[in-house]
Amino acid sequence: MIKELSLPCHYKVRLNTENNSYEFNTAGGAIYGVFFESENSIFSGTVLEGADTFHLVVTKLQSGDGVKDIHVSKTLDSIVEHFFLIKNRIIFYTCDASDDRHLARDRMFKIWYSNSPHHQRLNKYDFEFAHEEIKASVIFDKANDLGEQEIFNAIYLINDVLNAK
């Protein structure tokens, strides 16, 4: 079911409740999709196994006029805020390296987080899978019932295991 949300941002955001995805159109004609795909396999054997973990994918579904749009990041902020209405969710984000733009994506994601009002409430941990040069991040609410330290311990463990390959 598609539901139009009333979020505090410039663009109208649509939520697809069946697949936990969001979509919005920009004034320049671009269409963005923000997908939260259930992702638990990477956290197998840790306290995060079975937790509400999601892989975040932000993609441009349709290109627009190519003009930089300052309202996109505010819209993403609003979507993340809406997603974290359920405080025990955890987001896992990787920067796709298939087109060699992963470093730019990682830089943009770091800038978005540091400028976001949510960095006061949300923890973000960055790491890299050295053998594959993949940049990744995990974001979670500081009030998550699993506890900050337990989540960090699980992330460190996964990071060590993946970088040992």
KEBA-761964 format. One record per residue (C-alpha): y, x negated, z negated. Coordinates in steps of 0.05 Angstrom, whole numbers, plus 5000, padded with zeros to 4 digits. Each point is the difference from the previous one (the first is absolute). Example, Ala and Ser with C-alpha at 12.3 -4.5 7.8 and 13.67 -1.06 7.14 Angstrom:
# residues 2
491047544844/506949735013/
This chain:
# residues 165
500050005000/506949735020/505350104947/507449825009/502449654937/506950024970/500949274983/506549634983/500649655067/503550065067/494050235040/495450604993/493249784978/493550375015/493949924957/493150115027/496350214937/493249945034/500449265013/505549784951/504749775055/507450075011/504150025064/507450005017/504449975062/506249565003/506650175033/498449475052/493750365021/494949574965/494350334963/497049654939/493350134967/498649794929/492650034983/496749934932/492749885016/495050004943/497949274990/495249824946/495049525031/504349384989/500350134925/492450084991/497649694935/506850034966/503450504954/503350275063/493450235029/500550765002/507550004987/504950365045/501349415046/503050105069/501449545059/507150115023/501350005075/507050095028/500150065075/504950205054/496450565036/505450045053/505549505017/507250234999/506449715026/498849324967/506250034956/498949764928/499850624956/502349914928/497150684981/492749805012/499449584936/503150564958/495150495031/494349524983/502749964928/499850754995/492950035028/497549474951/503550374943/496550655021/493349645006/500749714929/501150684969/492849874981/501149384958/492949745002/500049865074/499849295025/502449785069/496849425037/504249745059/498249485052/504349725055/496350065066/499549315032/497250235067/506649925036/502649394961/505550424968/496850024931/505149524970/505850435023/496450624972/498849654934/507349794997/502450715015/495250294948/502649514947/507250185017/498550744997/496849934931/505549564971/505350495024/496150614979/501950374936/492550054986/499149264982/502350194930/494050474993/494949685047/496649334997/498849635065/495349415004/499849585064/494349575022/497149685063/493049945027/500749265017/494149965047/502750565043/507549914989/500650734980/505750194954/498550574952/503150384941/497850474946/504950504971/498850434938/503850394948/501349594937/497650624961/493250025035/494750194950/495649415020/505349544971/504249475033/495949414975/493450305022/502750155069/502949295006/493349704977/496350405054/505049785053/499449274979/492450055002/500050315070/505149495024/495749424974/493650285031/503250135068/503349315002/493549654981/496650215065/
